[in-house]
């Protein structure tokens, strides 16, 4: 589905359910000793990384296509971006840097950055003002939008149809407030919102007729449904509303008032953009041949001038 166009649905696609268990490869570790007291954000994260020769990344593992398990391997857009950033980071740290993954969830991804459990977090974190009050973010490295998934057997649905209807959402998602803000701005009755622990449970509740729609970042909703063997599109059993009620842009989460570390990660992302490595990763997960095509449209990074 081309979410960025905000008006198009891709052709029917179906993918078999993939069971997601296993461990990271290429020497990346997902667990390990906890950071020492001097490893807390206040010590200066770039200096810590230089001294220890490792970078601890909080990575999501429950949301395709950003971070999830595929035949025992941790894969996804966020995973590939984290690996690429870690490689670029070595030039700024002026030494080899070992990448260590630690699993985070939507509920822990912010708190672990604050506490210093991780040096940074990549977990499809939509940059919002509320979250920015707790942690800082790099420049955006990903873009999406939010529509409502519905059963096509009930007919084609516009956003307005969901006024007063029951709509599910993923716990700890910014979708809860965003959808209410949008409906209020339109003068529509607010949907009745029902919280689910994960995307798969919400989508199953939709299929079973327990709710009228389910929402979150559209690429996650679509990929989760398709990995469960569901057909998504105009002729499938599920579809996303043509119009979106909110945009999403993803940033790497870092501790507050840690500008040297944030700047360094921005430089790494900009280096990936200028080298073409970013687009290679992006097209792998969101290009025309991906499960959920998501054209960049006008979205792009604007690298800082060197000098």
N, C-alpha and C positions, 0 to 999 in steps of 0.2 A: 504493500500500500504506500502510496506517495503521500505521507502525512503532511510534508511541507507545503504541498500545493493546496492543502486544506479543502479540496473539493473532489479528489479522485480516489477510487478504490481499485486496487490491483486485481487481476484475474484470480480465479480460484487457485489456491495452493494448498497442498496437504503434505504433512510430514509426520512420520511415525514418532510415537512418544519415545523420548530418549531418557534413560535412567542416568541420574547425575550423581556419581560417587567416584572417589579416587583421590589422587594427590597430584600436586604440581610437578612438572618436569623441569629439566634444564637447571637443576640445582636451586630452584626457588623453594623456599620453606614457608609453610603456612603457620607454623607455631614455633615457639622458642622461648627463651628466657625473657622475662618482662624487663622493660627499660629501667635502668637504674635511676636513682633520684636525680642525678645530674642530666639524665636524658629527657627531662621534662621540657616542654616548649620554651620556658623562660631561659634555658641555657643557650638558645640559638640553634635551631635545627640544622642549618647548614654546617656549623662547626661540629655538631654531634656526628653527623654523617661522615664528615671528613675524618674525625678521630676514630670512629668505630668501623668505617669501611663498609657500612651496610645502611640500607634505607628500608624502613618498615612501612609497608603499604597496607592500609585497610581496604580489602577488596570484597565487593558483593558477590555472592555465589547463588543467589536465588532468583535472578531476573534476567532471562534471555531477552535480547542478545548482548547484554552488557557484561554479565558475569554469571556463569552457570556451569554445571558439570555435563560433559558429553563423553560417554564411554569411559568414565573415570578421569578425564582430563579437565582441568579448569580452563575454560575458554570464554571468549567474549570480547567485545569492543573495548571495554574498560581494561580488561586483562592485557590486551595487546598494547593499548596506549601506555599502561603502567610499565610494561617491559621496555617499550621504546624510550620513554622518559628516563628510566633508570640507566639505560645505555648512554643517553646524552648527558646525564648528570655526572658521569665520570670525568668529563672534560672540565666541569666547573668545580668538582671536588678535588681534581688533580690527583686522582688515585682510583684503583679499581673499587667498584661498589657492588656489594652483594645485595640482590633484591630478595626481601623476605615478605611473603604474603601472610596476612592474618585476616581470617574471615570476619566480616562485619555484616550487620543486618541494617535494615532501614531504621531500626530503633537504636542501634549502637554507633552508627557511622559518625554522628556529630560528637557524641560524648567521648568517644575514644580519641578523637583529634584533640578535644579540649584537655583531656587528662594526660596526653602524651603516650598513650598506649600505642599509637601509630604516628608516624611522621607526616603522613598525608593519607587521604581517603579518596578512592575512586569507586563510587557505588551509585552511579546514575543520580548524583545529587543535584537536583534542580536549584539554581541559585535564587533564593527568595530573600526579602528583607528580614523576615523573621529569623531565618537561618544565618544570615549575614551578621545579625546581632550577637550570635554565639561563636562563630568562627569566621575566618576569611576564606576567600576563594581566588583561584587563578582566573585568568581570562577563560571564557567559555571554550570548550573543546568538542562540544556536541550540542545538537539542537533537535527538538521534537515538538509535539503538540498533543493536546488531550481532547479526545472525542469520547463518545459513549458507545460501547459495544452492545449490540442487541441481536435478537433472534430474527432472521429474515423471514421466517415463516409467519410472523405477525404482520408483515408488510414493511415497506420502507419507512424509516423513522427520521424525523428532524429533531434537533435539540429541543424545540418547543414542546414536542410530544411528551417529554419526560417531566414536564411541570406536574408536580403532585404525585409522580410515580416513584417507585422504590428503586434506587440506584445503589449498587454496591461499590465500595472503594477499598483499596489496600490500606491497612493500618500504617500510620506514620507517613502517609503520603500528603503532599500539599494539595492534592486534588479536592479534599474535603472543603477547604475554605474557598478555593478558586471556583468551583462549580456553583457554590452558593452566591459568591460575588457576581458571577456572570448572570445567573438567573435573576438576581435582584435588580441588576442594571437593566435587564430587559423588561422588568415589570411582571415577570412570570411567577407563579407559585413555586416555592422551593421544592426540589425533589426530596423525598424521604430517604435519608442516607443510611446505609447499613454497612458496618465495618466487617472486614474479613482479615484473617491472619496472613493470607497469602493470595497471590493472583489466581492460582489454580483453583482454590476453593471458591473464590468469587465467580469465576467463569463457569464452574460446575453448577453453582447455584442458579446462574442465569439459564443454563441449558435445562435444568430441572424445573424451571418456571417459578422459582422461589423469589426472584427479583426481576425487574423489568429491564435493567441494564447494568453494565459494570464499567467502571472507568478508572483510568490511571494514564500514564504516558502511553500513547497509542502503540508505539513500537513494542513495548513490553507486553501489552495486552494481546496484540496480534501474534507475536512470537510464542507466547505461552499457550494460546489456543491452538496454534498450528503444531507445536511440539506435542500436544496432546492428541493429535490426529484430527483436529477439527478444520473444516474448510471455511476460509474467511474471504468474503468478497460478495459482489452483487448476486452471484448464483450459488453462494455457499450457504451454510446453515447459520453463519454469523456474519455481521458486518459492522463497520464503524460509521457513525454519523459523518456526513460530508463536511459539515462545519465543525470547527473545534472551538471549545470555550476558553482555552488557555494555551499559551505557548510554554515551552520548557527549554532551558539552556543549562547545560551541565558544566560544572567547574570542579577542579580538584580542591578538596577541602583541606585547609591548613589552619594551624593555630593562629589566634589573633595577635596583632602587633609583632609579627614575625616577618617583616617586609623583605629582608634579605633572602629568606627561604622562598617566599612567594615569588619574588622577582626571578630567582634562579629557575624555578619551575616554569614560569612564564617564558623564560629564554629557551628552555628545553622544548616546550610546545611550539614556539616560534621556529626553532631550528627544524623540527619535524615538518612543519608546514612548508618552509622554504625549500627543504630537500626533496619534497614530494613523498616522504615516508608517511605523512599523515594521510594523504589521499589514498595511498595504497591500503592502509588499514581501514579507512572509512569505506572504500569501495568493497572491501572484503565482506563487511557486515551490512552495508546499506546501499551498495551499488545495484545496478539493474538486474544482476543475476542472484542477488541475495534473497533471503526469505521474505524480507520486508523492505523493499526499496524506499529510500528516503533521500531524495535529491537535496543537495545543500541549498539550492536556490540562491538567495542573496546573502546567506550566512557565510562568514569567512573570518579567519583570524587576520589581524592587522599587526604584523611584527613591528616591534619598536626599531627605530633607526639605530644602527650600530655606530658607536663612536663616542 
